[in-house]
Amino acid sequence: MTPHYVQTAGEPAVAGTGPGVFGCPCGETPLISGYAPGQFLGVAIQCGACGQVSETPGVLEGTAPPRQAVVVERGQDNPPRSIAATAALIGKDEMDRLIALYLPREPEDPFFDLDHALLDGLEADQLRLTGRPLETLNPTYKTHPLAWALSHFRARLGDPGWRNFHGESDAVALAVLGAFREMISSWGHHPLFRAMVGTAAARDFSFHAMAIFGAAKALAVAGNRIGFVATEAKDPRIAAVRLVVDGQSDMSISVVRFDQFEWPDASPATPASARAAILDAMSAARGHINRLHPGILILSAGAVDGAMDSILLEAMTDAIASHGKRHRGLMAIGAILPKVVVATDFPRRGRFGFTFLPVANQPRAPGGSVQS
């Protein structure tokens, strides 16, 4: 195995700031001085006395990855010989493992067929993940969206006259099923997935409950580093979502319910009404997004029609241009909207994805940058 370091001259190969030492089993000179387990992760060192390669443990299960890391390659000519107290030295292999573990994933097949097998599978997933059966007594989109969507399409599939998707109710129900499927495929491998499920299940897997995970995925795919903070309880929940900037500072990601224009009973949106609602949301967020607590405000629009994309983008841009200076610490505002696309060649095949529309308020933000 190729090491990251080769010990020479009887001295430790690298120095940390911890209280201990990391040595070779042969008992000769320590390989790492100032050793602390969380500061050296997956780092392999060859002993200068016996030639054996010893590797430090990686990130332990249930332990958060380091916020600031220095990555070292195997066989590197001049690896760093010391590490600051605020950072961790991590082997490239371990870093790659963590990236795969904490980043969202894409589904193997983005399309899914609306049939009894899909409905049965999603209902089984819900029961497996929550331990509770779905509501069966008159579920509605507003009260029990996942149960409503499954019930809606069971009725559709039982109707001999139903051939393909049509109308707003079919589109919304298909998007609810797609969002639930997307959450599992994107985050099911994540160490905090149990807390994610608990958070979304508390609101019956509504778009608004799952929007935070759609927004986190969009930000992560764009190259940002996202961190989830879970409560320490028997049934954990996601207490906060953070965006790490420049490896040191971080900011909150606040997703708020923005359902003024949501199906089925809201009035149509106009640029003026959307702008007014956005300004209200910006003002309401001042208590937790401000100069001392910078963050990103994301509006969860829920089930809205396709015209809302351009209306919201124009309204957010106008709101930032006219009022952004008054909101110090507001790094950006964005909107997250569920979208479903129906395949043209298969009448009962669909594809789901969240649309994320960010608008930067960069001059007001205290340092750092967000990739969008």
C-alpha positions as CSV (number, residue, x, y, z in Angstrom):
1,M,0.0,0.0,0.0
2,T,1.4,3.4,-1.0
3,P,1.6,5.6,2.0
4,H,1.0,9.4,2.3
5,Y,4.2,9.8,4.4
6,V,7.5,8.0,4.8
7,Q,9.1,8.5,8.1
8,T,12.8,9.4,7.9
9,A,15.6,10.2,10.3
10,G,13.8,8.8,13.3
11,E,11.5,11.8,13.6
12,P,7.7,11.9,13.4
13,A,6.5,12.2,9.9
14,V,3.9,14.9,10.7
15,A,2.9,16.9,13.7
16,G,-0.6,17.9,15.0
17,T,-1.8,19.8,18.0
18,G,-3.4,17.0,20.0
19,P,-2.3,15.5,23.3
20,G,-1.1,12.0,22.1
21,V,1.1,10.2,19.6
22,F,0.4,7.7,16.8
23,G,3.0,5.0,16.5
24,C,3.9,2.0,14.6
25,P,3.3,-1.4,16.2
26,C,7.0,-2.0,16.2
27,G,7.3,0.5,19.0
28,E,9.9,2.7,17.5
29,T,9.7,6.5,17.1
30,P,6.1,7.9,16.9
31,L,4.8,8.4,13.4
32,I,2.7,11.4,14.4
33,S,3.4,13.7,17.2
34,G,0.6,15.9,18.7
35,Y,-1.9,13.3,17.6
36,A,-5.7,13.6,18.0
37,P,-7.9,11.0,16.3
38,G,-10.2,13.6,14.6
39,Q,-7.3,15.6,13.2
40,F,-5.7,12.8,11.1
41,L,-8.2,10.9,9.1
42,G,-7.2,8.0,6.8
43,V,-3.6,9.0,6.7
44,A,-1.1,6.2,6.0
45,I,2.5,6.5,7.2
46,Q,5.4,4.1,6.5
47,C,7.6,3.4,9.5
48,G,11.3,4.3,8.9
49,A,12.4,1.5,11.3
50,C,10.5,-1.6,10.1
51,G,8.9,-0.4,6.8
52,Q,5.3,-1.3,8.0
53,V,2.5,1.1,6.8
54,S,0.0,2.2,9.5
55,E,-3.1,4.2,8.7
56,T,-5.1,6.4,11.1
57,P,-8.8,5.7,11.4
58,G,-11.2,7.6,9.1
59,V,-14.3,9.5,10.2
60,L,-16.2,7.3,12.7
61,E,-19.9,6.4,12.1
62,G,-22.1,9.0,13.7
63,T,-19.3,11.6,13.7
64,A,-19.5,14.7,11.6
65,P,-16.8,15.2,9.0
66,P,-14.3,18.0,9.6
67,R,-15.3,21.5,8.6
68,Q,-11.8,22.5,7.4
69,A,-9.7,19.8,5.8
70,V,-6.3,19.6,4.2
71,V,-6.3,16.7,1.7
72,V,-3.1,14.7,1.2
73,E,-2.4,12.4,-1.7
74,R,-0.6,9.0,-1.5
75,G,3.0,9.2,-2.6
76,Q,3.0,13.0,-2.6
77,D,6.5,14.5,-2.9
78,N,6.1,17.2,-0.3
79,P,3.1,16.6,2.0
80,P,2.5,19.1,4.8
81,R,4.6,18.4,7.9
82,S,2.2,20.0,10.4
83,I,-1.5,20.8,10.7
84,A,-3.2,23.7,12.4
85,A,-5.5,23.2,15.4
86,T,-8.5,24.4,13.4
87,A,-8.0,21.9,10.5
88,A,-7.8,18.2,9.9
89,L,-5.4,16.3,7.7
90,I,-7.3,13.8,5.6
91,G,-6.2,11.2,3.0
92,K,-7.6,11.6,-0.5
93,D,-9.2,8.1,-0.3
94,E,-11.1,9.0,2.9
95,M,-12.1,12.3,1.4
96,D,-13.6,10.6,-1.6
97,R,-15.5,8.2,0.7
98,L,-16.9,11.1,2.6
99,I,-17.9,13.0,-0.5
100,A,-19.8,9.9,-1.8
101,L,-21.4,9.4,1.6
102,Y,-22.6,13.0,2.3
103,L,-23.4,14.3,-1.2
104,P,-26.8,13.6,-2.8
105,R,-27.1,11.0,-5.5
106,E,-29.0,10.9,-8.7
107,P,-31.6,8.1,-9.2
108,E,-30.4,5.2,-11.5
109,D,-33.4,6.0,-13.7
110,P,-34.9,9.5,-13.5
111,F,-38.1,8.3,-15.1
112,F,-40.7,6.2,-13.3
113,D,-43.8,4.4,-14.6
114,L,-47.1,5.1,-12.9
115,D,-48.5,1.6,-12.2
116,H,-49.6,-0.5,-9.2
117,A,-46.0,-1.7,-8.6
118,L,-44.8,1.9,-8.2
119,L,-47.7,2.7,-5.8
120,D,-47.2,-0.5,-3.8
121,G,-43.4,0.1,-3.6
122,L,-43.8,3.8,-2.4
123,E,-46.4,2.8,0.2
124,A,-44.1,0.0,1.5
125,D,-41.2,2.5,1.6
126,Q,-43.3,4.9,3.7
127,L,-44.2,2.1,6.1
128,R,-40.6,0.9,6.3
129,L,-39.2,4.3,7.0
130,T,-41.8,5.6,9.4
131,G,-43.2,2.5,11.0
132,R,-46.7,3.9,10.6
133,P,-49.3,3.2,7.9
134,L,-50.6,6.0,5.7
135,E,-53.8,7.9,6.5
136,T,-56.7,6.2,4.8
137,L,-59.7,8.3,5.9
138,N,-60.3,11.0,3.3
139,P,-56.8,12.2,2.8
140,T,-56.4,15.5,0.9
141,Y,-53.5,17.2,-0.7
142,K,-53.5,19.8,2.1
143,T,-53.8,17.3,5.0
144,H,-52.0,14.1,3.9
145,P,-50.4,14.7,0.5
146,L,-48.6,11.4,0.1
147,A,-51.6,9.3,1.1
148,W,-53.8,11.5,-1.2
149,A,-51.4,11.0,-4.2
150,L,-51.4,7.3,-3.7
151,S,-55.1,7.1,-3.3
152,H,-55.6,9.4,-6.3
153,F,-53.7,7.2,-8.6
154,R,-55.1,3.9,-7.3
155,A,-58.5,5.3,-8.3
156,R,-57.1,6.3,-11.7
157,L,-55.6,2.9,-12.3
158,G,-58.9,1.3,-11.3
159,D,-60.8,3.4,-13.9
160,P,-61.0,1.5,-17.3
161,G,-61.5,4.8,-19.1
162,W,-58.3,6.5,-17.8
163,R,-55.5,6.4,-20.3
164,N,-52.9,9.1,-19.5
165,F,-52.2,12.1,-17.3
166,H,-54.5,15.1,-17.6
167,G,-55.5,18.0,-15.5
168,E,-53.9,19.7,-12.5
169,S,-54.7,17.0,-10.0
170,D,-52.9,14.3,-11.9
171,A,-49.8,16.6,-12.3
172,V,-49.8,17.5,-8.6
173,A,-50.3,13.9,-7.5
174,L,-47.5,12.7,-9.8
175,A,-45.2,15.4,-8.4
176,V,-45.9,14.4,-4.8
177,L,-44.9,10.7,-5.6
178,G,-41.9,11.9,-7.5
179,A,-40.7,14.1,-4.7
180,F,-41.0,11.3,-2.2
181,R,-39.1,9.0,-4.5
182,E,-36.5,11.7,-5.2
183,M,-35.9,12.2,-1.4
184,I,-35.2,8.5,-0.9
185,S,-32.9,8.1,-4.0
186,S,-31.0,11.4,-3.3
187,W,-30.5,11.1,0.5
188,G,-31.2,7.4,1.5
189,H,-27.5,6.7,1.9
190,H,-26.8,9.8,4.1
191,P,-25.9,9.2,7.7
192,L,-28.7,11.5,8.8
193,F,-31.4,10.1,6.6
194,R,-33.4,8.9,9.5
195,A,-33.6,12.5,10.8
196,M,-34.6,13.7,7.3
197,V,-37.4,11.1,7.2
198,G,-38.7,12.2,10.6
199,T,-38.7,15.8,9.5
200,A,-40.6,15.2,6.3
201,A,-43.0,12.6,7.9
202,A,-44.0,15.2,10.5
203,R,-45.7,17.1,7.7
204,D,-46.9,14.0,5.8
205,F,-44.2,14.3,3.1
206,S,-45.6,17.6,1.7
207,F,-43.7,19.5,-0.9
208,H,-42.9,22.1,1.9
209,A,-41.5,19.4,4.2
210,M,-39.3,18.0,1.4
211,A,-38.3,21.3,-0.1
212,I,-35.3,21.7,2.2
213,F,-33.8,18.6,0.8
214,G,-34.5,19.6,-2.7
215,A,-32.8,23.0,-2.1
216,A,-29.9,21.3,-0.3
217,K,-29.4,19.0,-3.3
218,A,-29.4,21.9,-5.7
219,L,-26.9,23.8,-3.7
220,A,-24.6,20.8,-3.3
221,V,-24.8,19.9,-7.0
222,A,-23.7,23.5,-7.8
223,G,-20.5,23.0,-5.8
224,N,-21.5,24.2,-2.3
225,R,-20.7,22.3,0.9
226,I,-23.9,21.5,2.8
227,G,-24.2,20.3,6.4
228,F,-27.3,19.0,8.2
229,V,-27.6,19.4,12.0
230,A,-29.9,16.8,13.6
231,T,-31.4,16.8,17.1
232,E,-30.2,14.3,19.6
233,A,-33.3,12.3,20.4
234,K,-34.9,8.9,20.1
235,D,-36.7,10.2,17.0
236,P,-34.3,12.7,15.5
237,R,-35.2,15.7,13.3
238,I,-33.2,18.0,11.1
239,A,-32.8,21.1,13.3
240,A,-30.8,23.2,10.8
241,V,-29.1,23.2,7.5
242,R,-25.9,25.0,7.0
243,L,-23.8,26.1,4.1
244,V,-20.1,26.1,4.8
245,V,-18.2,29.0,3.1
246,D,-14.5,29.1,2.5
247,G,-14.0,26.1,4.8
248,Q,-14.5,28.2,8.0
249,S,-17.6,30.4,8.3
250,D,-21.1,29.1,7.7
251,M,-24.6,30.4,7.1
252,S,-28.1,29.1,7.6
253,I,-30.3,27.9,4.9
254,S,-33.9,28.8,5.8
255,V,-36.7,27.3,3.8
256,V,-40.1,28.9,4.5
257,R,-43.5,28.0,3.4
258,F,-44.6,30.3,0.6
259,D,-48.0,28.9,-0.3
260,Q,-50.0,32.1,-1.1
261,F,-50.2,31.0,-4.8
262,E,-50.5,27.2,-4.3
263,W,-53.0,24.8,-5.9
264,P,-55.9,24.1,-5.5
265,D,-57.5,27.2,-3.9
266,A,-55.1,30.1,-4.3
267,S,-55.7,33.1,-6.6
268,P,-53.4,33.5,-9.6
269,A,-50.1,35.3,-8.9
270,T,-49.1,38.6,-10.6
271,P,-45.7,40.2,-10.5
272,A,-47.0,42.8,-8.1
273,S,-48.6,40.3,-5.7
274,A,-45.6,38.0,-5.8
275,R,-43.2,40.9,-5.1
276,A,-45.3,42.1,-2.1
277,A,-45.4,38.5,-0.6
278,I,-41.6,38.2,-1.1
279,L,-40.9,41.5,0.7
280,D,-43.1,40.2,3.6
281,A,-41.1,37.0,3.7
282,M,-37.8,38.9,3.7
283,S,-39.0,41.1,6.6
284,A,-40.2,38.1,8.6
285,A,-36.8,36.4,8.2
286,R,-34.9,39.3,9.8
287,G,-35.0,37.6,13.2
288,H,-32.9,34.7,12.1
289,I,-31.1,36.0,9.0
290,N,-29.2,39.3,9.7
291,R,-25.8,40.8,10.0
292,L,-24.8,38.6,12.9
293,H,-26.4,35.5,11.5
294,P,-26.0,35.5,7.7
295,G,-28.0,33.1,5.6
296,I,-30.0,32.2,2.6
297,L,-33.8,32.5,2.4
298,I,-35.6,30.0,0.2
299,L,-39.3,30.2,-0.6
300,S,-41.1,26.9,-0.9
301,A,-43.9,27.6,-3.4
302,G,-45.5,24.2,-3.4
303,A,-47.9,23.1,-6.2
304,V,-48.0,26.0,-8.6
305,D,-48.3,26.2,-12.3
306,G,-45.4,26.7,-14.8
307,A,-45.9,30.4,-15.1
308,M,-44.7,30.9,-11.5
309,D,-41.1,30.3,-12.5
310,S,-40.8,33.6,-14.4
311,I,-43.1,35.5,-12.0
312,L,-41.1,34.5,-8.9
313,L,-37.7,35.1,-10.6
314,E,-38.7,38.6,-11.7
315,A,-40.3,39.4,-8.3
316,M,-37.3,38.2,-6.3
317,T,-34.9,40.2,-8.6
318,D,-37.0,43.3,-8.1
319,A,-37.3,42.8,-4.4
320,I,-33.5,42.4,-4.0
321,A,-32.8,45.4,-6.2
322,S,-35.1,47.7,-4.2
323,H,-34.8,46.3,-0.7
324,G,-31.6,44.2,-0.6
325,K,-29.6,47.0,1.1
326,R,-31.9,46.9,4.1
327,H,-31.3,43.2,4.7
328,R,-27.7,42.9,5.8
329,G,-26.6,39.3,6.1
330,L,-29.1,38.1,3.5
331,M,-26.7,36.3,1.2
332,A,-29.4,35.3,-1.3
333,I,-33.1,34.6,-1.8
334,G,-34.4,31.7,-3.8
335,A,-37.4,29.8,-4.7
336,I,-37.8,26.0,-4.8
337,L,-40.6,24.6,-7.0
338,P,-41.6,20.9,-7.7
339,K,-41.6,20.0,-11.4
340,V,-42.8,17.0,-13.2
341,V,-42.2,16.1,-16.9
342,V,-44.4,13.5,-18.6
343,A,-42.7,11.4,-21.3
344,T,-44.1,11.9,-24.7
345,D,-43.6,8.3,-25.9
346,F,-45.0,6.6,-22.7
347,P,-48.3,8.2,-21.5
348,R,-47.9,7.0,-17.9
349,R,-44.2,7.7,-17.4
350,G,-42.9,10.8,-15.6
351,R,-39.7,12.4,-14.3
352,F,-39.5,14.6,-11.2
353,G,-37.1,17.3,-10.1
354,F,-37.1,20.5,-8.0
355,T,-36.5,23.7,-9.8
356,F,-34.2,26.0,-7.8
357,L,-34.2,29.8,-8.6
358,P,-31.6,31.8,-6.7
359,V,-31.1,35.5,-6.7
360,A,-27.9,36.8,-5.0
361,N,-27.8,39.7,-2.6
362,Q,-24.0,39.6,-2.7
363,P,-23.1,43.3,-1.8
364,R,-25.0,42.9,1.5
365,A,-23.5,39.6,2.5
366,P,-20.6,39.7,4.9
367,G,-17.9,37.7,3.0
368,G,-17.9,34.3,1.3
369,S,-19.6,33.2,-1.9
370,V,-22.4,30.9,-2.9
371,Q,-22.3,28.8,-6.0
372,S,-25.5,28.7,-8.0
